[in-house]
Amino acid sequence: MFRIRRIPDDLAPRNAEAIDEVQAILRQQFPKALASDADTLPDQLRNPFRKRFRTLLYVAERADDRVQGFALVQHSPDLGFVFLDYLAAGSRLTGSGIGGALYERVRDTAAELGAVGVFMECLADDPAICLNAALLPGNAARLRFYESFGARPIIGTAFETPIIEGGSCPPCLVFDGLGRDAPLSRDGARAIVRAILELKYARVSPPGYIDAVVASIRDDPVRLRPLRYHRAEPRLIPNGERRGAIPLVVNDRHDIHHVRDRGYVEAPVRIASILKELDRVTPFKRIPVVHFTERHIRAVHDRTLVDFIRRACAKVPPDRSIYPYVFPVRRPDRMPKDLPLRAGYFCIDTFTPLNANAWLAARRAVDCTLTAASHVLEGAPLAYALVRPPGHHAERRVFGGFCYLNNAAIAAHHLSRYGRVAVLDIDYHHGNGTQDIFWSRDDVLTVSIHGDPAIAYPYFSGYRDEVGEGEGRGFNLNIPLPERASPADLRKAVERALRRIRRHAPDFLVLAVGFDTAAGDPTGSWRNRPQDFRRLGEMIGAAGPAILAVQEGGYRTRTLGTNAACFFEGLWAAIVERRAKGATTAEPGGKTARRGAAETPSGPGDDQEKTARLGIPRQAVGHR
């Protein structure tokens, strides 16, 4: 199994490591010729428009983050096309499906950017053009692979004219129209071909070469070579249909944690209420839960807390709950043997019980949240972890507020390995756990909008003067609002929060979403109604970064589903609108389809090294 994700730059530690691995693949497959191209890769990503084109790098990674292959893409915003510069898998990975998955992601990127199509150079498979017979089988395999996606060489032009006199195997220009029937016009093709040739060969082509190739494009529309390797044109699912749904990961085991004690409002019906309304206005796609190792939990929670919850829950008899009621404020170094008494060492209140299934449900909620986070890493602009129990009150060393493990913080820490992260908590109650976990860190900005802690749980945290310490000073922002804050007050607070988040410039926004700010919620005092939640969603969706929404509170089940549906309707509508307007700069996202296909053969020979000096892509090994 592997995932596809975009590497924006080398600023995050894991991204820098991934770029190193991509450079190693380039140098391994082209040991001499591509050294300079590999060396300049970090600079291309940091300065994407330096050469008129925007550079995009996608990598295929295993679960252990090792890079298995990559695709390097050049996007021309002004001409509206995508050029596939390199597509390469690591050695001995041909036939693994990596090349197919990477190319699917390139096609999806092109479609969401509104590109006319994908262009690439591939060595000719015609013996009349490619005089090096040893290269013909590999060339044919590559063109067969791309033809399976509908991509075919443009014919009737002088593009195959070698730059180097005596060149024995020049490339042809291949065009993938992304499954559309729209023809490629002559004038459009001329502008695109000129841009490609100037990008790749301006410094090595003889005078007049580029002009001559461009002038040779006379057909209007341009002609594509008839199918050679497949009997019929492939009928691929349109990109918008394949990737237009929001990944939704539901805790399928949440209902095992059902505390039937009177007044316990964190009940299984909460999830059912949301699911009932969710698909009414917004396209969600249910995603199966993937199990993650416990190291993700221990990265943000103290070992003693994690061990205590797991072991204590295992000891509680079925249908019984243990409530803490004694709290160690004088001798925290002395721990009693009795379980209810010991619970007070790790809990901040008297209404968060331990029972046989609390650990199992909380552990599954973490898996759900990390599964949703993995789809954001793969490029989804929004993913939703619909989980219970919630998590934002769980601190590094204590639990409470119905929360055992901090789902949002665990995901935020995980995402921080791949870019800058901001956490926005819009639950009625202060996210004390998230604040505590990132209190001294500057790579994760934490912002919480909540009821004034003078009158709202958890009472002891959430004040304005709590700003972080050490390296984290200034990276925690609390915006407490009065008991009777109006919907307009909340919107003003969200505007302030988003201004601070924009200054942080995160790659990922973890949204701790609570609907206990609704009118009539038994745990809150505000008066937000469905239209107010829709407006909040619109504001947050327009913010910019990819969003991982993690469910927290919301306990008025009569309106919970409608409020959630309206919020996500506004959130998704704003994301779609923003991406449509900013297609030239916004990063498309979504789940990458994986399909088996022939990958790029490895092991370049002398002819390939000559080709690499001219920058011809990996899938077009040869020379002009």
C-alpha positions in Angstrom: 0.0 0.0 0.0 1.1 3.5 -0.7 -0.3 7.0 -0.7 0.2 9.9 -3.1 0.8 13.4 -1.7 2.1 16.7 -2.9 5.4 18.1 -1.6 5.1 21.9 -1.5 8.6 22.7 -0.4 11.5 21.4 1.8 10.5 23.4 4.9 8.9 20.6 6.9 11.3 17.9 8.0 9.5 15.0 6.3 9.2 17.0 3.1 12.9 17.7 3.1 13.5 13.9 3.5 11.1 13.1 0.7 12.9 15.5 -1.7 16.2 13.9 -0.8 14.7 10.5 -1.7 13.4 11.9 -5.0 16.8 13.4 -5.8 18.3 9.9 -5.0 16.0 8.3 -7.5 16.9 10.9 -10.2 20.6 10.4 -9.6 20.3 6.6 -9.5 18.4 6.3 -12.7 20.4 9.1 -14.4 23.7 8.9 -12.5 25.5 11.6 -14.5 23.2 13.6 -16.6 20.5 14.7 -14.2 22.8 15.8 -11.3 22.0 19.5 -11.9 18.3 18.9 -12.3 18.2 17.0 -9.0 20.3 19.7 -7.2 17.9 22.5 -8.3 14.7 20.7 -7.3 14.3 22.3 -3.8 14.7 25.8 -5.4 12.2 25.0 -8.1 9.6 24.2 -5.4 10.4 27.2 -3.3 10.3 29.5 -6.3 7.7 27.8 -8.5 7.1 30.6 -11.0 10.7 31.5 -11.6 10.5 29.9 -15.1 7.0 30.9 -16.0 5.8 27.5 -15.0 4.6 26.4 -11.6 6.5 23.3 -10.4 4.4 20.6 -8.6 6.0 17.5 -7.1 4.0 14.4 -6.1 5.5 11.4 -4.3 4.2 7.9 -3.8 5.1 6.8 -0.2 4.8 3.6 1.8 3.3 3.6 5.3 6.8 4.2 6.7 7.1 7.3 4.6 9.7 5.9 2.2 9.4 7.4 -1.3 8.6 4.7 -3.9 8.2 7.0 -6.9 7.4 10.6 -8.0 5.9 12.8 -10.6 7.3 16.2 -11.4 4.8 18.5 -13.2 5.1 21.9 -14.7 1.9 23.9 -14.8 1.4 26.9 -17.1 -1.3 29.1 -15.6 -1.4 31.6 -18.5 -1.7 29.0 -21.2 -3.8 26.5 -19.1 -1.9 23.3 -19.6 0.2 20.8 -17.6 3.5 19.3 -18.7 4.6 16.0 -17.2 8.3 16.5 -16.8 9.2 13.3 -15.0 7.4 10.1 -13.9 9.7 7.6 -12.2 9.4 4.7 -9.8 12.2 3.5 -7.6 14.4 0.6 -8.8 12.7 -2.8 -8.9 9.3 -1.3 -8.6 8.1 -1.7 -12.2 4.6 -3.3 -12.2 3.8 -2.3 -8.7 1.0 0.2 -9.7 3.0 3.2 -8.6 3.3 4.7 -12.0 -0.4 4.3 -12.7 -1.4 5.9 -9.3 1.0 8.8 -9.9 -0.3 9.4 -13.4 -3.9 9.3 -12.1 -2.9 12.0 -9.7 -1.4 14.1 -12.5 -4.6 13.8 -14.5 -6.7 14.8 -11.5 -4.4 17.8 -10.9 -4.7 18.9 -14.5 -8.5 18.6 -14.4 -8.9 20.5 -11.2 -6.6 23.3 -12.5 -8.8 23.6 -15.5 -6.1 22.6 -17.8 -6.8 21.8 -21.5 -4.8 18.6 -20.9 -1.5 16.9 -20.0 1.4 17.0 -22.4 4.6 14.9 -22.2 7.5 13.8 -24.3 7.9 10.1 -25.0 10.5 8.5 -27.2 9.1 7.4 -30.5 8.0 3.7 -31.0 8.2 4.0 -34.8 11.4 2.4 -36.2 11.4 5.0 -39.0 11.9 7.7 -36.4 13.7 5.9 -33.6 16.8 4.3 -35.3 18.0 2.7 -32.1 16.3 -0.6 -32.2 17.3 -1.5 -28.6 15.0 1.3 -27.3 11.9 0.4 -29.3 10.4 -2.2 -26.9 10.7 0.2 -23.9 9.3 3.1 -25.9 6.3 1.0 -27.0 5.7 -0.1 -23.4 5.5 3.5 -22.3 3.2 4.7 -25.1 1.0 1.6 -24.5 0.8 2.7 -20.8 -0.2 6.3 -21.6 -2.6 5.2 -24.4 -4.5 3.2 -21.7 -5.5 6.6 -20.3 -6.4 8.1 -23.7 -3.1 9.9 -24.3 -1.7 9.7 -27.8 1.1 11.3 -29.8 0.3 14.4 -31.8 1.1 13.7 -35.5 1.6 15.8 -38.6 4.3 18.1 -37.1 8.0 18.4 -37.0 8.2 17.9 -33.3 10.3 14.7 -33.7 13.0 16.7 -35.5 16.3 16.0 -33.5 18.0 19.0 -31.9 21.3 17.2 -32.0 22.5 16.4 -35.5 22.5 12.6 -35.9 20.1 12.1 -33.0 18.9 8.5 -33.3 15.7 8.5 -31.2 13.9 11.8 -30.7 10.7 12.1 -28.6 7.2 12.7 -29.8 4.8 15.0 -28.1 1.9 13.1 -26.4 -1.4 14.7 -25.5 -3.9 13.6 -22.9 -7.2 15.4 -23.2 -8.4 14.0 -19.8 -11.3 12.1 -21.3 -12.9 15.1 -22.9 -14.0 15.3 -26.5 -12.8 18.9 -27.0 -10.3 19.1 -29.8 -6.9 20.9 -29.4 -6.8 24.0 -31.6 -3.9 24.8 -33.9 -3.2 28.2 -32.3 -3.5 26.8 -28.8 -1.1 23.9 -29.7 1.4 26.3 -31.2 1.5 28.4 -28.0 1.8 25.4 -25.8 4.6 23.7 -28.0 6.6 26.9 -28.0 6.3 27.1 -24.2 7.5 23.5 -23.8 10.4 23.8 -26.1 11.5 27.1 -24.5 11.3 25.5 -21.1 13.3 22.4 -22.1 15.6 23.4 -24.9 16.0 27.2 -25.2 19.7 27.0 -24.2 20.6 24.0 -26.5 18.5 24.3 -29.6 20.0 25.9 -32.7 18.7 29.3 -34.0 15.3 29.0 -35.7 14.7 25.4 -34.4 11.8 26.3 -32.1 10.2 28.6 -34.7 10.3 25.9 -37.3 8.7 23.3 -35.0 6.0 25.6 -34.1 5.3 26.7 -37.7 5.0 23.0 -38.6 1.7 22.7 -36.7 -0.8 23.3 -39.5 -3.8 21.1 -38.7 -6.7 22.8 -37.0 -7.6 21.0 -34.8 -4.3 19.1 -34.3 -4.4 15.4 -35.1 -3.7 12.6 -32.7 -2.3 9.2 -33.8 -4.9 6.5 -34.1 -5.0 3.9 -31.4 -2.2 1.5 -31.7 -2.2 -0.7 -28.6 -5.8 -0.7 -27.5 -8.9 -1.6 -29.4 -11.2 1.2 -28.2 -10.8 4.6 -26.6 -10.8 4.2 -22.8 -13.9 5.4 -21.0 -12.5 6.7 -17.8 -14.5 8.2 -15.0 -14.4 12.0 -15.3 -12.1 13.5 -12.7 -14.8 15.6 -11.1 -17.0 12.5 -10.5 -14.1 10.5 -9.1 -12.8 13.0 -6.7 -15.7 15.3 -6.0 -16.8 13.7 -2.7 -15.6 14.6 0.8 -13.9 11.7 2.6 -16.0 10.8 5.6 -14.6 8.5 8.3 -17.1 7.4 10.9 -16.2 5.7 14.2 -18.0 2.4 13.5 -17.4 1.2 17.0 -18.5 4.4 18.9 -21.7 2.9 20.2 -20.0 0.3 22.4 -19.3 3.3 24.6 -22.8 4.0 25.9 -23.0 5.5 29.4 -26.6 5.1 30.4 -26.3 7.1 33.6 -28.8 9.9 34.0 -27.6 13.2 32.6 -24.8 11.8 30.5 -25.4 13.6 27.2 -22.5 12.2 25.2 -24.6 9.5 23.7 -24.4 7.3 20.5 -27.5 9.0 19.1 -25.3 12.0 18.4 -23.6 10.2 15.5 -26.8 8.9 14.1 -28.3 12.3 14.2 -25.5 13.8 12.1 -25.4 11.0 9.6 -29.1 11.2 9.0 -28.8 14.7 7.6 -25.2 14.8 6.3 -25.7 13.6 2.7 -28.7 15.8 2.2 -26.8 18.7 0.7 -23.1 17.8 0.6 -21.3 14.9 -1.3 -19.7 12.7 1.3 -18.0 9.4 0.6 -17.6 6.8 3.5 -14.0 5.7 3.9 -13.0 2.5 5.7 -11.1 3.0 9.0 -7.4 2.2 8.9 -5.6 1.1 12.1 -2.6 3.1 13.2 0.0 2.2 15.8 -0.1 3.5 19.3 3.0 5.6 18.8 0.8 8.4 17.4 -1.1 8.6 20.7 2.1 8.4 22.8 3.6 11.3 20.7 1.1 13.7 22.4 -0.1 11.9 25.5 2.1 10.9 28.5 2.8 7.2 28.7 1.4 6.8 32.2 -1.9 8.3 31.1 -2.2 6.1 28.1 -1.3 2.9 30.1 -3.7 3.9 32.9 -6.7 4.4 30.7 -6.1 1.2 28.8 -5.5 -1.0 31.8 -8.2 0.6 34.0 -10.8 0.1 31.4 -9.9 -3.5 31.0 -10.5 -4.0 34.7 -13.9 -2.4 34.9 -16.7 -5.0 34.9 -19.3 -4.8 32.1 -22.2 -2.4 32.6 -20.3 -0.6 35.3 -18.6 2.8 35.3 -16.0 4.2 37.5 -16.2 7.9 38.3 -13.2 9.8 39.9 -14.2 11.7 43.0 -10.9 12.3 44.9 -8.3 14.6 43.4 -4.6 14.8 44.6 -3.9 18.5 45.1 -1.5 17.9 48.1 0.5 14.7 47.5 0.4 13.9 43.8 3.5 11.7 44.3 1.4 9.1 46.3 -1.0 7.1 44.3 -3.7 5.0 46.1 -4.5 1.5 45.0 -8.3 1.8 44.7 -9.3 2.4 41.1 -11.8 5.2 41.6 -9.3 7.0 43.8 -6.5 6.5 41.4 -8.7 7.9 38.6 -8.5 11.3 40.2 -4.8 11.4 39.4 -5.6 11.4 35.7 -9.0 13.1 35.4 -10.0 16.8 35.7 -13.7 16.3 36.6 -16.2 13.9 38.2 -18.3 13.2 35.1 -16.0 11.4 32.7 -16.2 7.7 33.7 -14.0 4.8 32.9 -15.8 1.6 31.7 -15.0 -1.5 29.8 -15.4 0.1 26.3 -14.2 3.7 26.9 -10.6 2.8 25.8 -11.8 0.8 22.8 -14.1 3.5 21.5 -11.5 6.3 22.1 -8.8 4.2 20.4 -11.0 3.7 17.4 -11.7 7.4 17.3 -8.0 8.0 16.9 -7.8 5.6 14.0 -10.7 7.3 12.3 -9.1 10.7 12.7 -5.8 9.6 11.4 -7.5 7.9 8.5 -9.2 11.2 7.6 -5.8 13.0 8.1 -4.2 10.6 5.6 -6.7 11.7 2.9 -5.9 15.3 3.6 -2.2 14.4 3.1 -3.1 12.8 -0.2 -4.6 16.0 -1.3 -8.3 16.1 -0.2 -9.2 19.7 0.4 -11.6 18.6 3.2 -12.0 15.4 5.2 -14.3 14.8 8.2 -13.7 12.5 11.1 -17.2 11.9 12.6 -16.1 10.4 16.0 -17.1 9.9 19.5 -16.0 10.1 22.2 -14.7 13.6 21.6 -11.1 14.6 22.5 -10.2 18.2 22.9 -10.4 18.3 26.7 -7.8 15.5 27.0 -4.4 17.0 27.9 -1.0 15.4 27.8 -1.3 13.9 31.2 -5.0 14.0 32.1 -8.4 13.2 30.6 -11.9 14.7 31.2 -14.9 16.5 29.7 -16.1 13.2 28.1 -12.6 13.0 26.4 -10.0 10.3 26.8 -7.6 10.8 23.9 -7.2 14.1 22.0 -8.1 13.1 18.4 -7.5 16.6 16.9 -4.1 17.0 18.7 -3.0 13.6 17.6 -3.8 14.3 14.0 -2.3 17.8 14.2 1.0 16.4 15.5 1.0 13.8 12.7 0.3 16.4 10.0 3.0 18.7 11.5 5.7 16.4 10.1 4.5 17.4 6.6 3.9 21.1 6.9 2.7 23.9 9.2 -0.5 23.3 11.1 -3.2 25.4 12.7 -5.9 24.1 15.0 -9.2 26.1 15.2 -11.5 25.0 17.9 -15.1 26.3 17.6 -16.7 24.1 20.2 -18.5 26.0 23.0 -16.0 24.8 25.5 -12.3 25.7 25.6 -10.0 23.1 24.0 -7.8 22.9 27.1 -6.3 19.6 26.0 -5.1 20.9 22.7 -3.7 24.1 24.3 -1.8 22.0 26.8 -0.3 19.7 24.3 1.1 22.4 22.0 1.7 25.0 24.7 5.5 25.3 24.0 5.5 24.7 20.2 5.6 27.2 17.4 4.9 24.7 14.5 1.3 24.2 15.5 -0.8 27.3 16.1 -3.8 26.7 18.4 -6.8 29.0 18.4 -9.9 28.4 20.5 -13.2 30.3 20.4 -15.4 29.4 23.4 -17.6 30.5 26.3 -16.0 32.6 28.9 -14.3 30.2 31.3 -15.6 32.2 34.2 -19.0 30.6 33.5 -18.2 27.7 31.1 -16.4 24.4 31.4 -13.5 23.7 32.0 -13.4 26.9 34.1 -9.6 26.8 34.7 -8.3 27.5 31.2 -9.2 29.5 28.1 -8.4 33.0 29.3 -7.1 35.7 27.0 -3.7 35.9 28.7 -2.8 32.3 28.0 -0.6 32.7 24.9 1.9 29.9 25.2 5.5 29.8 26.5 9.0 29.4 25.3 9.0 28.7 21.6 5.3 28.5 21.7 4.8 32.0 23.1 2.3 33.8 20.8 1.2 30.6 19.1 -1.9 30.1 21.4 -4.8 32.4 21.0 -7.9 32.2 23.2 -11.0 34.2 22.2 -13.5 33.8 25.1 -17.0 35.2 24.4 -19.7 36.2 26.9 -22.5 33.9 28.1 -25.1 35.5 25.7 -22.8 35.9 22.7 -24.9 36.4 19.5 -24.3 34.7 16.2 -22.7 38.0 15.0 -20.3 38.0 18.0 -19.2 34.5 17.0 -18.7 35.5 13.4 -16.5 38.4 14.5 -14.5 36.1 16.6 -14.0 33.7 13.7 -12.8 36.6 11.5 -10.2 37.4 14.1 -9.2 33.8 14.4 -8.8 33.4 10.6 -6.7 36.6 10.4 -4.3 35.0 12.9 -4.3 31.7 11.1 -3.5 33.4 7.8 -0.4 35.0 9.4 0.7 31.5 10.4 0.3 30.4 6.8 -0.6 26.7 7.6 -0.6 23.9 5.1 -3.2 22.1 7.1 -6.1 23.4 9.3 -7.4 21.0 11.9 -10.9 22.1 12.7 -12.2 20.9 16.1 -15.9 21.3 15.3 -18.5 21.4 18.0 -22.2 22.1 17.5 -22.8 22.8 21.2 -22.9 26.5 20.2 -26.4 25.8 18.9 -29.6 27.3 20.4 -31.0 25.0 23.0 -27.8 22.9 23.5 -27.9 21.6 27.2 -24.2 22.4 27.7 -24.0 25.9 26.1 -25.7 29.2 26.2 -25.4 30.6 22.7 -28.1 30.8 20.0 -26.8 29.7 16.7 -29.3 28.2 14.2 -28.8 26.3 10.9 -28.3 29.5 8.8 -25.6 30.7 11.3 -23.7 27.4 11.0 -23.9 27.7 7.2 -22.3 31.2 7.4 -19.6 29.9 9.7 -18.8 27.1 7.3 -18.5 29.6 4.4 -16.1 31.8 6.4 -13.8 28.9 7.3 -14.0 27.2 3.9 -12.7 30.4 2.3 -9.6 30.5 4.5 -7.3 28.5 2.2 -5.5 25.5 3.7 -6.7 21.9 3.5 -9.1 21.1 6.3 -9.4 18.1 8.6 -12.7 18.5 10.5 -12.8 16.5 13.8 -16.1 16.1 15.7 -16.2 17.4 19.2 -19.4 18.5 21.1 -23.0 19.1 20.1 -25.7 17.5 22.3 -29.1 18.8 21.3 -29.9 15.9 19.0 -33.1 17.3 17.7 -31.2 19.9 15.7 -27.7 18.5 15.7 -27.9 16.8 12.3 -29.4 19.8 10.6 -26.8 22.2 12.1 -24.0 19.9 11.0 -25.4 19.5 7.5 -25.7 23.3 7.1 -22.2 23.9 8.4 -20.6 21.4 5.9 -22.8 22.7 3.1 -21.3 26.2 3.7 -17.8 24.9 4.2 -17.8 22.8 1.1 -19.4 25.5 -1.1 -16.8 28.0 -0.1 -14.0 25.5 -0.8 -15.4 24.7 -4.2 -15.7 28.4 -5.0 -12.3 29.3 -3.8 -10.7 26.5 -5.8 -12.6 27.5 -8.9 -11.4 31.1 -8.6 -7.9 30.3 -7.7 -7.3 27.3 -10.0 -4.0 28.8 -11.1 -2.6 28.7 -7.5 -4.8 26.4 -5.4 -3.6 22.9 -4.9 -6.2 20.3 -6.0 -6.9 17.4 -3.7 -8.7 14.2 -3.4 -8.2 10.5 -3.1 -5.9 9.0 -5.7 -7.3 6.0 -7.6 -4.8 3.1 -7.7 -4.6 1.0 -10.8 -2.1 -1.5 -12.0 -0.2 -0.4 -15.1 3.2 -0.7 -16.7 5.7 1.6 -15.1 8.7 3.3 -16.5 11.5 0.8 -17.2 14.7 1.6 -15.3 18.4 1.3 -16.2 19.3 4.0 -18.6 22.1 3.4 -21.1 24.4 5.8 -22.8 21.7 7.2 -25.1 19.5 7.9 -22.1 22.3 9.9 -20.4 22.6 12.0 -23.4 18.9 12.6 -23.4 18.9 13.6 -19.7 21.3 16.4 -20.4 18.6 17.9 -22.5 16.0 17.4 -19.7 13.8 14.9 -21.5 11.5 13.3 -19.0 12.0 9.9 -17.5 9.1 8.4 -19.4 10.7 9.7 -22.6 14.2 8.2 -22.3 16.1 9.0 -25.5 17.5 12.1 -27.1 16.5 14.6 -29.8 
